[in-house]
């Protein structure tokens, strides 16, 4: 786990082994069962996490309808939090749920702030990760506004073919912004030709 996290972090910043060990000493690993919530809408998010194993969905509920913003798993968006809540320390407008038995390496908000003060390389890393999250969010908004559901589905299959086997189809439909029946039609159409 540590090696995979170090590899991800190395894309953004070089961190010495001493600094790395210091950061890990402030972190802890938690496990969640399938269906268990890590963050619930209305509660303040105190942690940022790194997905070690499993799949999570980040979603909000509007008028009784769940709307999935994104999925996080080992190789796709492995850094996980209810970011607005975490950064501003206010109640979350979204929930984070494990879609299979999962584990996270988590760091408390206070420990992260101290880490930023004590080890400036982590402040740089935090900025670079937030920049990446911003780009992903802008891309998601653009895709929802300018691409068809068929295009979004094809792109999801192309980028993350194995994700489809790990996530229920009604969750995939919610992520694409379509009804489950529409996803069934898209899948049938793709199978035919």
Buried (B, 14 or more C-beta within 10 A) or exposed (E): BEEBBEEBBEEBBEBEEEBBEBBBEBBEEEEBEEEEEBBBBEEBBBBBBBBBBBBBBBBBEEEEEBEBBBBBBBEBBBBBBBBEBBEEEEBBEBBBBBBBBBBBBBBBBEBBEEBBEEBEBBBBBBEBBEEBBEEEEEEBEEBEEEBEBBEBBBEBBEEBEEBEEBBEEEBBBBBBEBEEEBBEEBBEEEEEE
